[in-house]
Amino acid sequence: MGLVKALRGVVGTRASSPSTLYECRHCGTTLSEDAETCPTCGGEDVACYQL
């Protein structure tokens, strides 16, 4: 068994449990999926990261 396969067996793969992070591009505050503006700074530019 290869090293990568062994590690995947122990750690798992990210594809099995995808996660999404929504963040204000101005101040970095974590936002909810449906947020249109940042409650901290009022910014309207929301970044979406697939983890």
PDB file as gemmi writes it, atoms N, CA and C in Angstrom:
CRYST1    1.000    1.000    1.000  90.00  90.00  90.00 P 1                      
ATOM      1  N   MET A   1       0.853  -1.172   0.000  1.00  0.00           N  
ATOM      2  CA  MET A   1       0.000   0.000   0.000  1.00  0.00           C  
ATOM      3  C   MET A   1       0.896   1.232   0.000  1.00  0.00           C  
ATOM      4  N   GLY A   2       0.542   2.207  -0.839  1.00  0.00           N  
ATOM      5  CA  GLY A   2       1.322   3.428  -0.917  1.00  0.00           C  
ATOM      6  C   GLY A   2       1.097   4.330   0.287  1.00  0.00           C  
ATOM      7  N   LEU A   3       2.027   5.212   0.494  1.00  0.00           N  
ATOM      8  CA  LEU A   3       1.960   6.139   1.624  1.00  0.00           C  
ATOM      9  C   LEU A   3       0.723   7.029   1.552  1.00  0.00           C  
ATOM     10  N   VAL A   4       0.409   7.535   0.372  1.00  0.00           N  
ATOM     11  CA  VAL A   4      -0.757   8.415   0.217  1.00  0.00           C  
ATOM     12  C   VAL A   4      -2.041   7.675   0.572  1.00  0.00           C  
ATOM     13  N   LYS A   5      -2.173   6.441   0.101  1.00  0.00           N  
ATOM     14  CA  LYS A   5      -3.365   5.648   0.422  1.00  0.00           C  
ATOM     15  C   LYS A   5      -3.479   5.400   1.919  1.00  0.00           C  
ATOM     16  N   ALA A   6      -2.355   5.113   2.540  1.00  0.00           N  
ATOM     17  CA  ALA A   6      -2.355   4.861   3.983  1.00  0.00           C  
ATOM     18  C   ALA A   6      -2.780   6.107   4.749  1.00  0.00           C  
ATOM     19  N   LEU A   7      -2.255   7.253   4.360  1.00  0.00           N  
ATOM     20  CA  LEU A   7      -2.622   8.505   5.031  1.00  0.00           C  
ATOM     21  C   LEU A   7      -4.091   8.854   4.822  1.00  0.00           C  
ATOM     22  N   ARG A   8      -4.598   8.645   3.609  1.00  0.00           N  
ATOM     23  CA  ARG A   8      -6.016   8.913   3.349  1.00  0.00           C  
ATOM     24  C   ARG A   8      -6.908   8.018   4.202  1.00  0.00           C  
ATOM     25  N   GLY A   9      -6.472   6.798   4.417  1.00  0.00           N  
ATOM     26  CA  GLY A   9      -7.239   5.887   5.256  1.00  0.00           C  
ATOM     27  C   GLY A   9      -7.305   6.344   6.700  1.00  0.00           C  
ATOM     28  N   VAL A  10      -6.245   6.937   7.184  1.00  0.00           N  
ATOM     29  CA  VAL A  10      -6.191   7.408   8.569  1.00  0.00           C  
ATOM     30  C   VAL A  10      -6.873   8.759   8.720  1.00  0.00           C  
ATOM     31  N   VAL A  11      -6.558   9.679   7.820  1.00  0.00           N  
ATOM     32  CA  VAL A  11      -7.039  11.055   7.923  1.00  0.00           C  
ATOM     33  C   VAL A  11      -8.387  11.238   7.243  1.00  0.00           C  
ATOM     34  N   GLY A  12      -8.642  10.509   6.191  1.00  0.00           N  
ATOM     35  CA  GLY A  12      -9.840  10.717   5.398  1.00  0.00           C  
ATOM     36  C   GLY A  12      -9.536  11.713   4.294  1.00  0.00           C  
ATOM     37  N   THR A  13     -10.531  11.984   3.478  1.00  0.00           N  
ATOM     38  CA  THR A  13     -10.340  12.958   2.407  1.00  0.00           C  
ATOM     39  C   THR A  13     -11.269  14.133   2.620  1.00  0.00           C  
ATOM     40  N   ARG A  14     -10.850  15.268   2.164  1.00  0.00           N  
ATOM     41  CA  ARG A  14     -11.680  16.467   2.304  1.00  0.00           C  
ATOM     42  C   ARG A  14     -12.919  16.371   1.425  1.00  0.00           C  
ATOM     43  N   ALA A  15     -12.845  15.628   0.349  1.00  0.00           N  
ATOM     44  CA  ALA A  15     -13.980  15.504  -0.553  1.00  0.00           C  
ATOM     45  C   ALA A  15     -15.167  14.840   0.132  1.00  0.00           C  
ATOM     46  N   SER A  16     -14.921  14.048   1.158  1.00  0.00           N  
ATOM     47  CA  SER A  16     -16.013  13.364   1.838  1.00  0.00           C  
ATOM     48  C   SER A  16     -16.792  14.304   2.754  1.00  0.00           C  
ATOM     49  N   SER A  17     -16.210  15.441   3.120  1.00  0.00           N  
ATOM     50  CA  SER A  17     -16.919  16.392   3.971  1.00  0.00           C  
ATOM     51  C   SER A  17     -16.553  17.826   3.581  1.00  0.00           C  
ATOM     52  N   PRO A  18     -17.051  18.271   2.408  1.00  0.00           N  
ATOM     53  CA  PRO A  18     -16.720  19.617   1.957  1.00  0.00           C  
ATOM     54  C   PRO A  18     -17.294  20.679   2.891  1.00  0.00           C  
ATOM     55  N   SER A  19     -16.603  21.791   2.967  1.00  0.00           N  
ATOM     56  CA  SER A  19     -17.030  22.877   3.827  1.00  0.00           C  
ATOM     57  C   SER A  19     -16.845  24.184   3.072  1.00  0.00           C  
ATOM     58  N   THR A  20     -17.693  25.159   3.348  1.00  0.00           N  
ATOM     59  CA  THR A  20     -17.616  26.457   2.698  1.00  0.00           C  
ATOM     60  C   THR A  20     -17.508  27.539   3.750  1.00  0.00           C  
ATOM     61  N   LEU A  21     -16.605  28.475   3.522  1.00  0.00           N  
ATOM     62  CA  LEU A  21     -16.394  29.592   4.430  1.00  0.00           C  
ATOM     63  C   LEU A  21     -16.759  30.877   3.710  1.00  0.00           C  
ATOM     64  N   TYR A  22     -17.589  31.702   4.333  1.00  0.00           N  
ATOM     65  CA  TYR A  22     -17.956  33.007   3.807  1.00  0.00           C  
ATOM     66  C   TYR A  22     -17.306  34.050   4.695  1.00  0.00           C  
ATOM     67  N   GLU A  23     -16.606  35.002   4.062  1.00  0.00           N  
ATOM     68  CA  GLU A  23     -15.804  35.951   4.824  1.00  0.00           C  
ATOM     69  C   GLU A  23     -15.851  37.333   4.176  1.00  0.00           C  
ATOM     70  N   CYS A  24     -15.895  38.365   5.007  1.00  0.00           N  
ATOM     71  CA  CYS A  24     -15.846  39.743   4.525  1.00  0.00           C  
ATOM     72  C   CYS A  24     -14.453  40.011   3.966  1.00  0.00           C  
ATOM     73  N   ARG A  25     -14.376  40.497   2.745  1.00  0.00           N  
ATOM     74  CA  ARG A  25     -13.074  40.784   2.131  1.00  0.00           C  
ATOM     75  C   ARG A  25     -12.408  42.000   2.762  1.00  0.00           C  
ATOM     76  N   HIS A  26     -13.174  42.859   3.389  1.00  0.00           N  
ATOM     77  CA  HIS A  26     -12.611  44.081   3.971  1.00  0.00           C  
ATOM     78  C   HIS A  26     -11.978  43.825   5.337  1.00  0.00           C  
ATOM     79  N   CYS A  27     -12.719  43.165   6.251  1.00  0.00           N  
ATOM     80  CA  CYS A  27     -12.220  43.014   7.628  1.00  0.00           C  
ATOM     81  C   CYS A  27     -11.955  41.572   8.051  1.00  0.00           C  
ATOM     82  N   GLY A  28     -12.385  40.583   7.242  1.00  0.00           N  
ATOM     83  CA  GLY A  28     -12.102  39.188   7.559  1.00  0.00           C  
ATOM     84  C   GLY A  28     -13.103  38.505   8.474  1.00  0.00           C  
ATOM     85  N   THR A  29     -14.195  39.184   8.808  1.00  0.00           N  
ATOM     86  CA  THR A  29     -15.219  38.585   9.662  1.00  0.00           C  
ATOM     87  C   THR A  29     -15.868  37.401   8.960  1.00  0.00           C  
ATOM     88  N   THR A  30     -16.062  36.291   9.662  1.00  0.00           N  
ATOM     89  CA  THR A  30     -16.761  35.133   9.118  1.00  0.00           C  
ATOM     90  C   THR A  30     -18.249  35.450   9.057  1.00  0.00           C  
ATOM     91  N   LEU A  31     -18.863  35.177   7.906  1.00  0.00           N  
ATOM     92  CA  LEU A  31     -20.262  35.515   7.671  1.00  0.00           C  
ATOM     93  C   LEU A  31     -21.090  34.265   7.415  1.00  0.00           C  
ATOM     94  N   SER A  32     -22.403  34.409   7.526  1.00  0.00           N  
ATOM     95  CA  SER A  32     -23.305  33.307   7.197  1.00  0.00           C  
ATOM     96  C   SER A  32     -23.464  33.241   5.678  1.00  0.00           C  
ATOM     97  N   GLU A  33     -23.969  32.134   5.204  1.00  0.00           N  
ATOM     98  CA  GLU A  33     -24.118  31.911   3.765  1.00  0.00           C  
ATOM     99  C   GLU A  33     -25.008  32.961   3.108  1.00  0.00           C  
ATOM    100  N   ASP A  34     -26.021  33.422   3.807  1.00  0.00           N  
ATOM    101  CA  ASP A  34     -26.975  34.365   3.220  1.00  0.00           C  
ATOM    102  C   ASP A  34     -26.668  35.836   3.514  1.00  0.00           C  
ATOM    103  N   ALA A  35     -25.540  36.128   4.135  1.00  0.00           N  
ATOM    104  CA  ALA A  35     -25.182  37.512   4.468  1.00  0.00           C  
ATOM    105  C   ALA A  35     -24.885  38.308   3.199  1.00  0.00           C  
ATOM    106  N   GLU A  36     -25.437  39.504   3.133  1.00  0.00           N  
ATOM    107  CA  GLU A  36     -25.174  40.393   2.004  1.00  0.00           C  
ATOM    108  C   GLU A  36     -24.235  41.523   2.396  1.00  0.00           C  
ATOM    109  N   THR A  37     -24.222  41.865   3.684  1.00  0.00           N  
ATOM    110  CA  THR A  37     -23.308  42.887   4.191  1.00  0.00           C  
ATOM    111  C   THR A  37     -22.686  42.393   5.495  1.00  0.00           C  
ATOM    112  N   CYS A  38     -21.521  42.920   5.799  1.00  0.00           N  
ATOM    113  CA  CYS A  38     -20.812  42.544   7.019  1.00  0.00           C  
ATOM    114  C   CYS A  38     -21.351  43.353   8.194  1.00  0.00           C  
ATOM    115  N   PRO A  39     -21.762  42.690   9.273  1.00  0.00           N  
ATOM    116  CA  PRO A  39     -22.276  43.414  10.437  1.00  0.00           C  
ATOM    117  C   PRO A  39     -21.179  44.168  11.192  1.00  0.00           C  
ATOM    118  N   THR A  40     -19.923  43.811  10.965  1.00  0.00           N  
ATOM    119  CA  THR A  40     -18.813  44.455  11.666  1.00  0.00           C  
ATOM    120  C   THR A  40     -18.400  45.770  11.007  1.00  0.00           C  
ATOM    121  N   CYS A  41     -18.201  45.747   9.680  1.00  0.00           N  
ATOM    122  CA  CYS A  41     -17.694  46.944   9.001  1.00  0.00           C  
ATOM    123  C   CYS A  41     -18.641  47.515   7.955  1.00  0.00           C  
ATOM    124  N   GLY A  42     -19.731  46.785   7.648  1.00  0.00           N  
ATOM    125  CA  GLY A  42     -20.677  47.259   6.642  1.00  0.00           C  
ATOM    126  C   GLY A  42     -20.257  46.938   5.218  1.00  0.00           C  
ATOM    127  N   GLY A  43     -19.146  46.221   5.059  1.00  0.00           N  
ATOM    128  CA  GLY A  43     -18.666  45.856   3.723  1.00  0.00           C  
ATOM    129  C   GLY A  43     -19.658  44.969   2.988  1.00  0.00           C  
ATOM    130  N   GLU A  44     -19.696  45.107   1.663  1.00  0.00           N  
ATOM    131  CA  GLU A  44     -20.630  44.334   0.845  1.00  0.00           C  
ATOM    132  C   GLU A  44     -19.937  43.297  -0.033  1.00  0.00           C  
ATOM    133  N   ASP A  45     -18.623  43.193   0.062  1.00  0.00           N  
ATOM    134  CA  ASP A  45     -17.865  42.247  -0.752  1.00  0.00           C  
ATOM    135  C   ASP A  45     -17.586  40.993   0.074  1.00  0.00           C  
ATOM    136  N   VAL A  46     -18.274  39.902  -0.261  1.00  0.00           N  
ATOM    137  CA  VAL A  46     -18.168  38.655   0.491  1.00  0.00           C  
ATOM    138  C   VAL A  46     -17.366  37.634  -0.315  1.00  0.00           C  
ATOM    139  N   ALA A  47     -16.349  37.062   0.313  1.00  0.00           N  
ATOM    140  CA  ALA A  47     -15.547  36.012  -0.319  1.00  0.00           C  
ATOM    141  C   ALA A  47     -16.112  34.656   0.079  1.00  0.00           C  
ATOM    142  N   CYS A  48     -16.058  33.704  -0.844  1.00  0.00           N  
ATOM    143  CA  CYS A  48     -16.549  32.349  -0.600  1.00  0.00           C  
ATOM    144  C   CYS A  48     -15.404  31.381  -0.873  1.00  0.00           C  
ATOM    145  N   TYR A  49     -15.015  30.600   0.144  1.00  0.00           N  
ATOM    146  CA  TYR A  49     -13.913  29.649   0.018  1.00  0.00           C  
ATOM    147  C   TYR A  49     -14.427  28.232   0.206  1.00  0.00           C  
ATOM    148  N   GLN A  50     -14.117  27.360  -0.746  1.00  0.00           N  
ATOM    149  CA  GLN A  50     -14.435  25.936  -0.638  1.00  0.00           C  
ATOM    150  C   GLN A  50     -13.252  25.253   0.028  1.00  0.00           C  
ATOM    151  N   LEU A  51     -13.470  24.628   1.184  1.00  0.00           N  
ATOM    152  CA  LEU A  51     -12.398  23.970   1.924  1.00  0.00           C  
ATOM    153  C   LEU A  51     -12.499  22.471   1.780  1.00  0.00           C  
TER     154      LEU A  51                                                      
END                                                                             
